[in-house]
């Protein structure tokens, strides 16, 4: 931090460096996350720290700006995030979340950026990212906004076997489990309370939601499947695949750094 002669992380840059990047039509990638419980063993900042680390890694391989992250997201649901009944989860209502994104897009446009990527990590945000992007685009047709609501790479049979050799629980049940634990182990192992890692699973798994919250659809720990098989090596593989997909999208949408 602060030692890069050519800085690419928004919050570490001066306003002149930001203005120069905008004039050069450098794409800016905004990590969208949440402040949400992540089991007994992971910090509540997981959903915004991890995507920012992925975008930082991508910025070392391709010209882009690591934009300011959004640390709050839409409310947690039991079957994919554990639910709102956990202490530490601090969520926004959908209208607030969308308004914040719309305001951020407006401010980035004022700063001079024309090529913007919204990079979402928190599953419950999906469906609420496209709307503010669309509204901002309607008012500012000179902007090109790329919406990535699902950042996951393609999990081929070979990749599934590398990460979940026993069985793949599904992405919704991967909350605070192998993916996120492995990524923390690779990027910042000191953040993982390894002595608190425990296997857990919901008593009830269905494809619908119930309110008030049916706690059987969540777990006691907050992890929706077992993080026990996580490892730093799996985190390295996942990072490679995530970065590879992000760079492929940015290269495809902004091949020469200019908007369409």
Secondary structure, 3 states (H helix, E strand, C coil): CCCCCCCCEHHHCCHHHHHHHHHCCCCEEEEECCECCECCCECCCHHHHHHHHHHHHHHCCCCCEECCCECCCECCCHHHHCCCCCCCCECECHHHHHHHHHHHHHHHHHCCCCEEEEEECCHHHCCCCHHHHHHHHHHCCCCEEEEECCCCCCCCHHHHHHHCCCCCCCCHHHCCCHHHHHHHHHHCHHHCCHHHCCCCCCCCCCCCCCCCCCHHHCCCCCCCCCCCCCCHHHHHHHHHHHHHHHHHHHHHHCCCCCCC
